[in-house]
Amino acid sequence: MRIVKSKSWEAFEIGKENGVWGCNRKRYGNWTVGEKLIFFVEEDGVAIGELTSEQFQSDEVLWEDNLYPNRIRFQCSKVFKAEEGKELQASIKKILREGYGSNYGTIILFGTKIPEELEREIESILGSLL
């Protein structure tokens, strides 16, 4: 399980519609097909997905603000918005903060694989919603 941050709903929706997520740095090299992805969208959204490809390069322009040539393919299974999304995001961040302390944001920033014990806690929250 990895957490991915989207700065806007617009950027997330473009990625979701195309089944593609991207960044400017080569950070997806050790990600594994089948891994669960959790997207934090702005401050009020959470989307659940699964990685469906290894990292690849593309010069196709999808997002208006940048090329984001380092990409992965994903499939989204559920989106939580508004108050439900905000509460879910806060619950997941609480688990990360308890497991990592105040530096939990680096896990999100770098897309670090979530340790199994924290993943199980997050899965238990998600299980009650899916």
TIDO-218030 format. One record per residue (C-alpha): residue number from 1; residue in three letters; x, y, z. Coordinates in nm, 3 decimals, always signed. Layout:
<atom num="NUM" residu="Ala" east="X" north="Y" up="Z"/>
...
END
This chain:
<atom num="1" residu="Met" east="+0.000" north="+0.000" up="+0.000"/>
<atom num="2" residu="Arg" east="+0.119" north="+0.347" up="-0.091"/>
<atom num="3" residu="Ile" east="-0.029" north="+0.691" up="-0.048"/>
<atom num="4" residu="Val" east="-0.032" north="+0.939" up="-0.334"/>
<atom num="5" residu="Lys" east="-0.117" north="+1.310" up="-0.300"/>
<atom num="6" residu="Ser" east="-0.321" north="+1.500" up="-0.557"/>
<atom num="7" residu="Lys" east="-0.320" north="+1.875" up="-0.518"/>
<atom num="8" residu="Ser" east="-0.655" north="+1.913" up="-0.691"/>
<atom num="9" residu="Trp" east="-0.971" north="+1.727" up="-0.781"/>
<atom num="10" residu="Glu" east="-0.919" north="+1.833" up="-1.141"/>
<atom num="11" residu="Ala" east="-0.574" north="+1.666" up="-1.158"/>
<atom num="12" residu="Phe" east="-0.708" north="+1.352" up="-0.990"/>
<atom num="13" residu="Glu" east="-1.007" north="+1.328" up="-1.225"/>
<atom num="14" residu="Ile" east="-0.780" north="+1.356" up="-1.530"/>
<atom num="15" residu="Gly" east="-0.564" north="+1.077" up="-1.390"/>
<atom num="16" residu="Lys" east="-0.865" north="+0.864" up="-1.303"/>
<atom num="17" residu="Glu" east="-1.028" north="+0.909" up="-1.645"/>
<atom num="18" residu="Asn" east="-0.702" north="+0.809" up="-1.818"/>
<atom num="19" residu="Gly" east="-0.603" north="+0.544" up="-1.563"/>
<atom num="20" residu="Val" east="-0.265" north="+0.716" up="-1.532"/>
<atom num="21" residu="Trp" east="-0.076" north="+0.900" up="-1.258"/>
<atom num="22" residu="Gly" east="+0.250" north="+1.084" up="-1.309"/>
<atom num="23" residu="Cys" east="+0.525" north="+1.287" up="-1.150"/>
<atom num="24" residu="Asn" east="+0.843" north="+1.465" up="-1.258"/>
<atom num="25" residu="Arg" east="+1.077" north="+1.238" up="-1.061"/>
<atom num="26" residu="Lys" east="+1.141" north="+0.869" up="-1.119"/>
<atom num="27" residu="Arg" east="+0.980" north="+0.753" up="-0.796"/>
<atom num="28" residu="Tyr" east="+0.774" north="+0.457" up="-0.915"/>
<atom num="29" residu="Gly" east="+1.062" north="+0.222" up="-1.003"/>
<atom num="30" residu="Asn" east="+1.019" north="-0.011" up="-0.706"/>
<atom num="31" residu="Trp" east="+0.638" north="-0.005" up="-0.702"/>
<atom num="32" residu="Thr" east="+0.474" north="-0.341" up="-0.770"/>
<atom num="33" residu="Val" east="+0.176" north="-0.417" up="-0.992"/>
<atom num="34" residu="Gly" east="-0.117" north="-0.507" up="-0.766"/>
<atom num="35" residu="Glu" east="-0.022" north="-0.273" up="-0.481"/>
<atom num="36" residu="Lys" east="-0.310" north="-0.082" up="-0.328"/>
<atom num="37" residu="Leu" east="-0.296" north="+0.295" up="-0.380"/>
<atom num="38" residu="Ile" east="-0.465" north="+0.551" up="-0.162"/>
<atom num="39" residu="Phe" east="-0.497" north="+0.897" up="-0.312"/>
<atom num="40" residu="Phe" east="-0.533" north="+1.195" up="-0.081"/>
<atom num="41" residu="Val" east="-0.717" north="+1.450" up="-0.294"/>
<atom num="42" residu="Glu" east="-0.689" north="+1.805" up="-0.165"/>
<atom num="43" residu="Glu" east="-0.796" north="+1.806" up="+0.201"/>
<atom num="44" residu="Asp" east="-1.138" north="+1.647" up="+0.154"/>
<atom num="45" residu="Gly" east="-1.094" north="+1.338" up="-0.058"/>
<atom num="46" residu="Val" east="-0.967" north="+0.983" up="-0.057"/>
<atom num="47" residu="Ala" east="-0.965" north="+0.749" up="-0.354"/>
<atom num="48" residu="Ile" east="-0.881" north="+0.380" up="-0.345"/>
<atom num="49" residu="Gly" east="-0.708" north="+0.219" up="-0.639"/>
<atom num="50" residu="Glu" east="-0.467" north="-0.047" up="-0.753"/>
<atom num="51" residu="Leu" east="-0.142" north="-0.020" up="-0.946"/>
<atom num="52" residu="Thr" east="-0.184" north="-0.191" up="-1.283"/>
<atom num="53" residu="Ser" east="+0.152" north="-0.127" up="-1.454"/>
<atom num="54" residu="Glu" east="+0.517" north="-0.071" up="-1.391"/>
<atom num="55" residu="Gln" east="+0.660" north="+0.279" up="-1.431"/>
<atom num="56" residu="Phe" east="+0.679" north="+0.406" up="-1.788"/>
<atom num="57" residu="Gln" east="+0.773" north="+0.727" up="-1.966"/>
<atom num="58" residu="Ser" east="+0.530" north="+0.934" up="-2.169"/>
<atom num="59" residu="Asp" east="+0.534" north="+1.272" up="-2.338"/>
<atom num="60" residu="Glu" east="+0.156" north="+1.276" up="-2.386"/>
<atom num="61" residu="Val" east="+0.015" north="+1.592" up="-2.229"/>
<atom num="62" residu="Leu" east="-0.269" north="+1.507" up="-1.990"/>
<atom num="63" residu="Trp" east="-0.242" north="+1.772" up="-1.721"/>
<atom num="64" residu="Glu" east="-0.229" north="+2.142" up="-1.806"/>
<atom num="65" residu="Asp" east="+0.023" north="+2.245" up="-1.541"/>
<atom num="66" residu="Asn" east="+0.307" north="+2.002" up="-1.621"/>
<atom num="67" residu="Leu" east="+0.404" north="+1.701" up="-1.832"/>
<atom num="68" residu="Tyr" east="+0.470" north="+1.454" up="-1.546"/>
<atom num="69" residu="Pro" east="+0.656" north="+1.212" up="-1.776"/>
<atom num="70" residu="Asn" east="+0.721" north="+0.939" up="-1.517"/>
<atom num="71" residu="Arg" east="+0.396" north="+0.748" up="-1.499"/>
<atom num="72" residu="Ile" east="+0.209" north="+0.449" up="-1.370"/>
<atom num="73" residu="Arg" east="-0.127" north="+0.303" up="-1.464"/>
<atom num="74" residu="Phe" east="-0.390" north="+0.250" up="-1.198"/>
<atom num="75" residu="Gln" east="-0.752" north="+0.151" up="-1.163"/>
<atom num="76" residu="Cys" east="-0.972" north="+0.339" up="-0.919"/>
<atom num="77" residu="Ser" east="-1.234" north="+0.141" up="-0.728"/>
<atom num="78" residu="Lys" east="-1.386" north="+0.397" up="-0.488"/>
<atom num="79" residu="Val" east="-1.383" north="+0.771" up="-0.424"/>
<atom num="80" residu="Phe" east="-1.479" north="+0.940" up="-0.097"/>
<atom num="81" residu="Lys" east="-1.557" north="+1.313" up="-0.118"/>
<atom num="82" residu="Ala" east="-1.666" north="+1.600" up="+0.101"/>
<atom num="83" residu="Glu" east="-1.714" north="+1.526" up="+0.471"/>
<atom num="84" residu="Glu" east="-1.673" north="+1.149" up="+0.431"/>
<atom num="85" residu="Gly" east="-1.346" north="+1.198" up="+0.243"/>
<atom num="86" residu="Lys" east="-1.220" north="+1.454" up="+0.491"/>
<atom num="87" residu="Glu" east="-1.292" north="+1.224" up="+0.787"/>
<atom num="88" residu="Leu" east="-1.134" north="+0.922" up="+0.617"/>
<atom num="89" residu="Gln" east="-0.822" north="+1.119" up="+0.525"/>
<atom num="90" residu="Ala" east="-0.793" north="+1.240" up="+0.886"/>
<atom num="91" residu="Ser" east="-0.829" north="+0.882" up="+1.016"/>
<atom num="92" residu="Ile" east="-0.558" north="+0.751" up="+0.785"/>
<atom num="93" residu="Lys" east="-0.326" north="+1.041" up="+0.872"/>
<atom num="94" residu="Lys" east="-0.381" north="+0.966" up="+1.242"/>
<atom num="95" residu="Ile" east="-0.266" north="+0.606" up="+1.189"/>
<atom num="96" residu="Leu" east="+0.041" north="+0.728" up="+0.999"/>
<atom num="97" residu="Arg" east="+0.120" north="+0.990" up="+1.264"/>
<atom num="98" residu="Glu" east="+0.093" north="+0.730" up="+1.542"/>
<atom num="99" residu="Gly" east="+0.320" north="+0.494" up="+1.349"/>
<atom num="100" residu="Tyr" east="+0.575" north="+0.746" up="+1.219"/>
<atom num="101" residu="Gly" east="+0.545" north="+1.049" up="+1.442"/>
<atom num="102" residu="Ser" east="+0.546" north="+1.401" up="+1.307"/>
<atom num="103" residu="Asn" east="+0.748" north="+1.295" up="+1.000"/>
<atom num="104" residu="Tyr" east="+0.460" north="+1.091" up="+0.859"/>
<atom num="105" residu="Gly" east="+0.428" north="+1.340" up="+0.571"/>
<atom num="106" residu="Thr" east="+0.746" north="+1.206" up="+0.412"/>
<atom num="107" residu="Ile" east="+0.567" north="+0.874" up="+0.351"/>
<atom num="108" residu="Ile" east="+0.311" north="+1.060" up="+0.146"/>
<atom num="109" residu="Leu" east="+0.561" north="+1.290" up="-0.024"/>
<atom num="110" residu="Phe" east="+0.788" north="+1.006" up="-0.139"/>
<atom num="111" residu="Gly" east="+0.523" north="+0.738" up="-0.190"/>
<atom num="112" residu="Thr" east="+0.697" north="+0.508" up="+0.055"/>
<atom num="113" residu="Lys" east="+0.547" north="+0.163" up="+0.101"/>
<atom num="114" residu="Ile" east="+0.335" north="+0.155" up="+0.416"/>
<atom num="115" residu="Pro" east="+0.458" north="-0.098" up="+0.676"/>
<atom num="116" residu="Glu" east="+0.234" north="-0.404" up="+0.710"/>
<atom num="117" residu="Glu" east="+0.113" north="-0.325" up="+1.063"/>
<atom num="118" residu="Leu" east="-0.005" north="+0.022" up="+0.959"/>
<atom num="119" residu="Glu" east="-0.147" north="-0.116" up="+0.636"/>
<atom num="120" residu="Arg" east="-0.362" north="-0.359" up="+0.838"/>
<atom num="121" residu="Glu" east="-0.497" north="-0.071" up="+1.048"/>
<atom num="122" residu="Ile" east="-0.580" north="+0.130" up="+0.738"/>
<atom num="123" residu="Glu" east="-0.738" north="-0.174" up="+0.573"/>
<atom num="124" residu="Ser" east="-0.964" north="-0.221" up="+0.876"/>
<atom num="125" residu="Ile" east="-1.097" north="+0.134" up="+0.836"/>
<atom num="126" residu="Leu" east="-1.144" north="+0.087" up="+0.462"/>
<atom num="127" residu="Gly" east="-1.307" north="-0.252" up="+0.506"/>
<atom num="128" residu="Ser" east="-1.595" north="-0.100" up="+0.695"/>
<atom num="129" residu="Leu" east="-1.655" north="+0.149" up="+0.410"/>
<atom num="130" residu="Leu" east="-1.613" north="-0.067" up="+0.100"/>
END
